[in-house]
Amino acid sequence: MPAYGYVIIAIGFVAWITPFFLMKRPGTRAEKVDRRARWGMVLEGIGYAVLWQSDFWARPPGPWRIGLSILFFAAASLFSWSSARTLGRQWRFDAGLNPDHQLVRSGVYGVVRHPIYASMLCLFLGMGFMVAPWVLFLIGAAIFLAGTEIRVRVEEKLLAAHFGAEFTEYRRSVPAYIPLLKGF
């Protein structure tokens, strides 16, 4: 892959990850934590790794792949920056609830319930279109989505137990992490 391909990937990744370093971390311990979501993180990481398991990335990507990659990297950054700002100190690495946890429904959380996972999916797509052949892209996507589904289900179980009918109504009206797809 030409140097510009690595530059696009690096810029896309840095633009995506930066808001997570700038977020204010909660000063209190979580009231409730479910570490089973870490299994989802492992699968997501494997999904990303699958993308690079070919010498396909050594070839120059076509212009349409570059264009799609840039589009998805931009969407990943938009989701990560807006979700970080909206979620604020309620963000945690593990699936957990703060003692004063609030159900955030404003901003990007009115578009998808899990915009950080939407950003990670866009990041995956941006990398995938740039470096992976279709077979590895599809295998990696299946593994990545399985991991994301684990994380979503664990977090939503916590939220449903804490917020009850309010979360049920939110879940019914806003898609999980793919905009416009309420069934996901």
Summary of the structure (lengths in Angstrom):
residues: 184
radius of gyration: 17.0
end to end distance: 34.5
largest distance: 52.3
contacts: 593
relative contact order: 0.20
helix: 69%
strand: 3%
